[in-house]
Amino acid sequence: MRRILKTFVIPDGKPAGTPPEPGPDVELEAPTEDGLLAAAHEALAKRGQRARAVSFTPTGLVAYAEAAR
């Protein structure tokens, strides 16, 4: 199955409560839903980010990420 991951990046060094900034959309492909979750985490890690939350939506996935430490 193929899905689009919409990303939102939590800005580094900003005060608490600052809204996340829209990031790039990423196309994922995996044979199962569990595989899609793993692929989402891998795609974020390749961008130097760490997922704070990854969720399914009716049309794909959404992730909130921050810079990996």
ABEGO torsion letter per residue (X at the ends): XBBBBBBBBBBBGBBBGBBBBBBBBBBBBBABAAAAAAAAAAAAAAAGBBBABBBBBAAEBBBBBBBBX
